[in-house]
Amino acid sequence: MRRAAPASSDHMGTGNSSADDAALLAECHARAVQLLERNLAPEGIRAATPAAHATQRGYGAIFGRDAAICALAMAESGHAGLAQAASTGLVTLARQQAPNGQIPKFVEPGGSEADFWYLGCIDATLWWLIAIAQLDGQEHARGLRQSLAREIELALRWLEAQEHQRFHLLQQNEASDWADIMPRSGFVLYTNALWYHVKRIYGRSLTAETYRNFNHLFHPFSADLAEYRRGRLLADYVLRTARHRELYLSFVNFSFFGEEGDVFGNLLAVLLGLADGRARNRTLRALHDARVEDPWPVRVVLDPILEDHRLWRPYMSRHEQNFAWRYHNGGIWPMVGGFWVMALVDAGHTHGAHEGLLRLARACALNDWEFNEWLHGETGEPCGMPGQSWNAAAFLMAEQACRRGRSCFAIA
């Protein structure tokens, strides 16, 4: 059930400033830098701080999406050691690229073995490409794009082989992206927001068609009727039965779709230029009214999928991890909280962004600066693996966005 809006909220936060707030942000910056430095390995940035439990669960590996998001922050952190090491993990991943061009989900410690997940991991390749393009102009990674030109072209061709030839959107199986025990399949919002960004920064063909079909499929409520008859049929299933129309759908398959409210996917649609001004404001307002940053930024699902729902899958109970308000099914992810702050910055909500940054710092500070992977979506209780690298990275990226008035994803 979606949470009611606060009784009084006519803007995105209050943005009160104080010496205590400044001290909190300064300490969070220092702690984030220390965490990233602690989690560095010769092969790149580990997903989490090395410890017995982390190693047992595989968090000591170099993950494609984690390493890429961390690289974006490390390159512009202002700390020479982090900037110098920003591209290391990307190169490690490139060395284990599959012959068909796919970038691994993760590379084992030592860099000798790669894993591609049960049903294939599609977004590691997308984030890897985004990070390389972003780092290429940085002092410590200049020429990265040229040195990896062959691997980049292979990766792009692998992605293009997953693209539907009329919709120009990527297709995937369920449990194949960052939300790796969620039943999103077919055309997935999160994945295709990244795909549009990749196509744009690498100058691939039919990018405008990707943009148009993205908005037709994932938000048919405000789009013109699709020209392609199969697009009209997909939209018809949604228009006849959808209950929630404020946000982009989390995925669209043949006769079913996701309206649980995928916060990360919706934020990426805003950040990566897929939402025009009206859609951007509609999306951010819906997320704000659902109080996604309460108690901490942000809950990644508005309406968790319950066990009696048609989309529930047995694998969601694995490790008792993905029940309602937990993990990807409504848990709070500080990493995604950083993207919430950046989206507010790019939308011009300066005060809300500052308030969100403070809340993000407080979430990172829980349990004596444990930087927990996720927190319970209702209670705010810290859960998941501590010492998460991309939590630290997302804070640094959000902080930098607030400071300069634009996120690292903004394209002039």
Order of alpha helices (4+ residues) and beta strands (2+ residues): alpha-beta-beta-alpha-beta-alpha-alpha-alpha-beta-beta-alpha-alpha-alpha-beta-alpha-alpha-alpha-beta-beta-alpha-alpha-alpha-alpha-beta-beta-alpha
